[in-house]
Amino acid sequence: MITWICSAVSDPDDQEFLIELYEEFHALMFSVARRYNNNWMSCEDIVQESILRIMDKLDVLRSKKRCVQAGYIAMVVRNVAINTLKHEDIVKAHAREVAEEELTAPTMDEILIARENAELLMQVLQQMPEAEALLLRGKYMLGYSDEYLAKQIGCQPKSVRMKLTRARRHALQAMQEAKKGEEQL
């Protein structure tokens, strides 16, 4: 840690003062850090971050008595430890969210059903009127804007939403009829 302190501070007087502080109060710093975190590596990180914050107040600390220095150092370590715990909680919460999302991955049956529906949709699109098929492919497969689609089919951009609604209804109806026909066979 002392080597790290020497590399973090360029002024020799500040280096010397910070090393003295560390040598005198390192036990206090680690003791406070361990109250909040039992992991030794995390405690070292907390102490190191605390030293960085203490470096900003070296001029003020020089003029204070040792008991005031000890109190300030303990407070800084405590605050850094609490902030570290909060950060770890946020990371754990995000990890839980990701894990929950992974748990809701589709099953093999759901994947097969989706693939069958996609194949059926492609067949239905081939049988639909060209303008409706163009709208559905352009909007949902190719990601075209309403303005671009309006130019392609020769209508106003405001009309594209209604035409898409009708095209979706026709596609859904055709898919349902095709499924009924397959079930009857």
N, C-alpha and C positions, 0 to 999 in steps of 0.2 A: 504494500500500500504506500509506503514511503517513496518508493521509486515512482509510483504513479503521481503522487503529490508533487514530486520534483519536476516531473514532465508537464504537469498541469499549470504550474505557476512559474513565470519567467523571472520575476524580481527576487533576488537572493534573500532580501530581508523578509519578504512575504513567505518564501519557502521555509526559511528558518522558523518563523513564527508559527506557520501552519504545522510544521513537523513537531514543534514543541506542543502545540495544542493536541495533535493526534496522539503523541506519546503519553501525554498526561490524561487524556479523556477517551482513549480508544475503548477501554473496558466499559465505560459509561455508554458510549455510542452503541456498542454491540449488545449491551444489556437491554437498552431501550428497544433496539431493533428486534431482539429476540422476544420481547413481550408481545409483539405483533405478528411475528413470523418465525416459525421454528426451523425453516430451511436455511442452512448455513450460507448457501450461495445467494439467496435472496437477502439475507442480512448484510452480506458484503456489498451487494448492490445498493441497499438502502444507505449504508454508511458512506459509500462512495458518492452517491447523489447528495447526501447531506454535506459532505465536504465541499462539493461544488457550490452549494448554496451558502455555506459558511465563507467561502472565498470572497464572495461579494461584500461581506461585512467585516473584513479583516481590520480595516481602519477603526471601526467602532469597537471591535472586540479588544484591540490593543489597549484602549483606555479604560477598560472595565476590570474589576476585580475578578479573581479566579472563581468565586462562587457565582457571580453573574455570568461569566463565560460558561460555566458548567450548566447553569439553568438554560441559557440560550441554546447551547449545543443540544441538550436533551430535548428541548422544544422542537428544534429543527429536525432532529432524527425522528421524533414522534410524528410530526406532520408528514415527513417523507414516507414513513412506514404506513400511515393511514392512507395517503394518496396511492401508494403501491397496492394496498389491499383493495381499494376502490377500483383501480385499474384491472387487477386480477379478477375481480368479480365481473367486470364488464366483459373481459375476455372469455370467462367461463360461460356467461350468459349467451354470448355469440356462438360459442362452441356448442352449447346445448341446442340452440336454434338450428344450427347446421346439422347436428345429429338427428334432430326430430324431422328435418326435411328429408334426410337420407332414409329414415324409417318409413316414410310415406312414398317410397319409390314404387312404381307400378309393378304389379305381379306379372308373371309370364302370361297368364290368361288375359290380363288387361292389355298387354303389349300385342298379343295375337288379335284380339278384338279390334284394337286401334288400327292394326295393319290391314285387317279385312275391311274395315270401314273406309280406310284411305283408298284401297283398291276399288271398292264399290263407288266411292266419290269420283274417282278418275273415269270410271265407266259412265257414270251419270253425266259428268261434264262433257263427255264426247257426244252425248245424245241431246244435250240442252241447246237452245238457240245460241248462236255464236256470240251475240252481244252479252248475254247473261254469263256464259262460260268465260268470256274475256274479262268481265267485271270480277268474277270470283277468283279466277287465277291471278289477275293483276293485283287485286287488293290483298288477298290472303296468302298467296304463294310468292308473289314477286315484290310485294310491299309498295306498289305504286301509289302516288297521291291521288286524291279525288280530282284534282285539276287535270292531271295527266290522263286519268281514265275518262274524264268528261270529253277531252279532245279526241280520244280514241273511238268513242262510241257516238260522238257528235251531239252532246247535250250540255246543259249548264252544270257547273260544278255542284250547285245546290241540289240537283236532281240525282246525283250519284248515290246518295245515301238511300233514297227510296228505291231506286233501281236495284241496289245491293240487297235491300230487305226482300224485295220480290224474288230476286235470284236465289237467295238463301232458302226462302220458302219453297220455291220450285225444286231446288236440289234436295231438300229434306223430304219433300213429298215423293220425289222420284226414288230416293234411297229407301224409304219406308215401303213403297210399292214393290221394289226389287227384293227386299228382304221377305215380304209376304209371299212373293212368288217362289223364292227359294224354300221357304218353310212348307209350302203346299206340295212341293216336289218330294 
